[in-house]
Amino acid sequence: MMNLDDNAGELLAELNELIQHCISIELRIHKADVDRIVQVMEKHGFKYKVSWASMELTDFIVIDFWKRELLKK
């Protein structure tokens, strides 16, 4: 694992590349952060999709996000 302070630019570039190529992503989100994370994901072209993968844990919710252009309207 790289040191964030020393390699922040490289880490951000790698994460950006992964997000650009991602078609779906499943995130475990603390319940207090759900609204904020949904907004961040929408800003990056992802939309919350109700699926069997969306589940609640004790303090978290697992949400499946898909690229907006792949979802039926």
C-alpha positions in Angstrom: 0.0 0.0 0.0 1.4 3.4 -0.9 1.9 6.2 1.5 -0.9 8.7 0.9 1.2 11.8 1.7 4.0 10.8 -0.6 2.0 9.5 -3.5 -1.4 11.3 -3.3 -1.2 12.4 -7.0 -0.4 8.9 -8.2 -3.1 7.4 -6.1 -5.7 9.9 -7.3 -4.8 9.2 -10.9 -5.1 5.5 -10.4 -8.5 5.8 -8.7 -9.7 8.2 -11.4 -8.7 5.7 -14.1 -10.6 2.9 -12.2 -13.8 5.0 -11.9 -13.6 6.0 -15.6 -13.5 2.3 -16.6 -16.0 1.1 -14.0 -19.5 0.1 -15.2 -20.8 -0.8 -11.7 -19.6 -0.6 -8.2 -20.9 -1.9 -4.9 -20.2 0.3 -1.8 -20.6 -0.3 1.9 -21.6 3.1 3.3 -22.1 4.2 6.8 -25.8 5.1 7.2 -25.0 8.7 8.2 -23.2 9.2 4.9 -25.6 7.6 2.4 -27.1 10.9 1.0 -23.7 12.4 0.6 -22.2 9.4 -1.1 -25.2 9.0 -3.4 -24.7 12.6 -4.5 -20.9 12.0 -5.1 -21.6 8.9 -7.2 -24.2 10.7 -9.2 -21.7 13.5 -9.9 -19.4 10.8 -11.4 -22.1 9.3 -13.6 -23.4 6.5 -11.4 -26.9 5.9 -10.4 -28.2 3.9 -7.4 -29.9 0.7 -8.5 -32.2 -1.3 -6.4 -31.0 -4.9 -6.5 -30.6 -7.9 -4.4 -27.1 -6.6 -3.6 -28.6 -3.6 -1.8 -28.7 -4.7 1.8 -28.6 -3.2 5.3 -26.0 -4.1 7.9 -25.9 -2.9 11.5 -24.4 0.6 10.9 -24.0 0.4 7.1 -26.0 -0.1 3.9 -24.6 -1.8 0.8 -25.6 0.0 -2.4 -25.1 -1.1 -5.9 -24.3 1.7 -8.3 -24.4 1.5 -12.2 -23.2 3.8 -14.9 -26.2 6.0 -15.8 -26.1 5.1 -19.5 -26.5 1.4 -18.7 -29.7 1.7 -16.9 -33.1 1.5 -18.6 -35.2 4.5 -18.2 
